Amino acid sequence: MFIACAVPAAIYGLIAFRLPESPHFLVLNGKEDTARKIFDALMPGDDTERHIREIRDSIKQDELCTQKGSLRARALGLAAVVWSANFAITLSFPIMAAGSLPLTYGMYALFAAASFFFVMFKVPETNGMSLEQADTLFVPKGANPAELAITPK
């Protein structure tokens, strides 16, 4: 079984060496020319300068959000909730299953359905968006949009 998983992992590892560095990381570290080359190679004919501006604006916005708590912290909080829920399920299942297995699965199904509808109606779709565009979807309530908005130059 180990070898069955090792082969795809080794193939992925070899392919990963060919992946370009993140343009966001490159701009953050002052390597905008390399980021431009990557954008030109991955998205020829697209507005490379607009992407670079969006990344610069996102970096400035991240610096503003460090005092208030940013997205990249809410996501960690949500991950902690998910891990805690998994831990609670692991601990509660044997006890609840000993009492009533159908009731146990029914409760878990109810919570799964609730989470499905929460994601469907409360979590915005980010497919096809850059990180900078997706980050604007999570502006806190009561925040000054002009202060947090990405402004084109």
C-alpha positions in Angstrom: 0.0 0.0 0.0 2.9 2.4 0.7 4.3 1.9 -2.8 0.9 2.5 -4.3 0.9 6.0 -2.7 4.6 6.6 -3.1 4.5 6.5 -6.9 2.0 9.3 -7.4 3.7 11.3 -4.7 7.1 10.9 -6.5 5.6 12.0 -9.8 4.0 15.0 -8.2 7.3 15.9 -6.5 9.1 15.8 -9.9 6.4 17.9 -11.5 6.4 20.4 -8.6 10.0 21.4 -9.3 8.8 22.7 -12.7 6.1 24.9 -11.2 6.9 28.7 -11.2 7.1 30.6 -8.0 4.0 32.5 -6.9 3.8 36.0 -8.5 2.5 37.3 -5.2 5.6 36.0 -3.4 7.8 37.5 -6.1 6.2 41.0 -5.9 6.4 40.8 -2.1 10.1 40.2 -2.3 10.8 42.9 -4.9 11.1 40.6 -8.0 8.4 42.2 -10.1 10.2 41.5 -13.4 10.2 37.7 -12.7 6.5 38.0 -11.8 5.8 39.7 -15.1 7.6 36.9 -17.0 5.5 34.3 -15.2 2.2 36.2 -15.9 3.2 36.6 -19.6 4.0 32.8 -19.8 0.9 31.7 -18.1 -1.6 34.2 -19.4 -0.3 35.7 -22.7 -2.2 38.6 -23.9 -3.7 39.4 -20.5 -3.1 42.7 -18.7 0.1 41.8 -16.8 0.5 45.3 -15.3 -3.1 45.2 -13.9 -2.2 41.9 -12.2 1.0 43.4 -10.7 -1.0 46.4 -9.5 -3.6 44.2 -7.9 -0.9 42.2 -6.1 0.8 45.5 -4.9 -2.6 46.8 -3.7 -3.2 43.5 -2.0 0.1 43.6 -0.2 -0.7 47.2 1.0 -4.1 46.0 2.1 -2.6 43.1 4.0 -0.3 45.5 5.8 -3.4 47.5 6.9 -5.2 44.4 8.0 -2.4 43.1 10.2 -3.5 45.3 13.1 -7.2 44.3 12.7 -6.9 40.7 11.8 -7.1 39.5 8.2 -8.7 36.9 6.1 -5.4 34.6 5.1 -6.6 34.8 10.7 -10.4 34.1 10.1 -9.4 31.1 8.0 -7.2 29.7 10.7 -10.1 30.2 13.2 -12.4 28.3 10.9 -9.9 25.5 10.5 -9.7 25.3 14.3 -13.5 24.9 14.4 -13.4 22.2 11.8 -10.6 20.3 13.7 -12.5 20.7 17.0 -15.7 19.3 15.3 -13.8 16.4 14.0 -12.3 15.7 17.4 -15.8 16.0 19.0 -17.2 13.5 16.5 -14.4 11.1 17.1 -15.0 11.2 20.9 -18.8 11.2 20.7 -19.4 8.5 18.1 -18.7 5.4 20.3 -20.8 6.7 23.1 -23.7 7.8 20.9 -23.5 4.7 18.8 -23.8 2.5 21.8 -27.1 4.3 22.6 -28.6 4.4 19.2 -26.8 4.1 15.9 -29.7 5.4 13.7 -30.0 8.5 16.0 -26.2 9.1 15.8 -26.1 8.9 12.0 -29.3 11.1 11.9 -27.7 13.8 14.0 -24.5 13.8 11.9 -26.6 13.9 8.7 -28.5 16.9 10.1 -25.3 18.8 10.8 -23.9 17.9 7.4 -27.1 19.2 5.7 -26.9 22.4 7.8 -23.3 22.9 6.8 -24.2 22.3 3.1 -26.8 25.1 3.2 -24.4 27.4 5.1 -21.8 27.0 2.4 -24.3 27.3 -0.4 -25.8 30.6 0.9 -23.0 32.2 3.0 -19.7 31.3 1.3 -19.1 33.3 -1.9 -17.9 31.5 -5.1 -14.2 32.3 -5.9 -13.7 30.1 -8.9 -11.8 31.9 -11.6 -10.8 34.8 -9.3 -7.3 35.8 -8.3 -6.4 35.8 -4.7 -6.5 39.6 -4.7 -10.0 39.6 -6.2 -11.3 37.0 -3.8 -9.9 38.8 -0.8 -12.3 41.8 -1.5 -15.3 39.5 -0.9 -14.5 39.3 2.8 -14.6 43.0 3.8 -15.8 43.2 7.4 -19.1 44.7 8.2 -18.9 48.4 9.0 -15.5 48.7 7.4 -14.8 51.7 5.3 -14.8 50.3 1.7 -12.6 53.1 0.4 -10.0 52.2 2.9 -10.0 48.5 2.0 -10.8 48.6 -1.7 -8.3 47.8 -4.3 -7.9 51.0 -6.3 -6.7 50.7 -9.9 -3.8 53.1 -10.9 
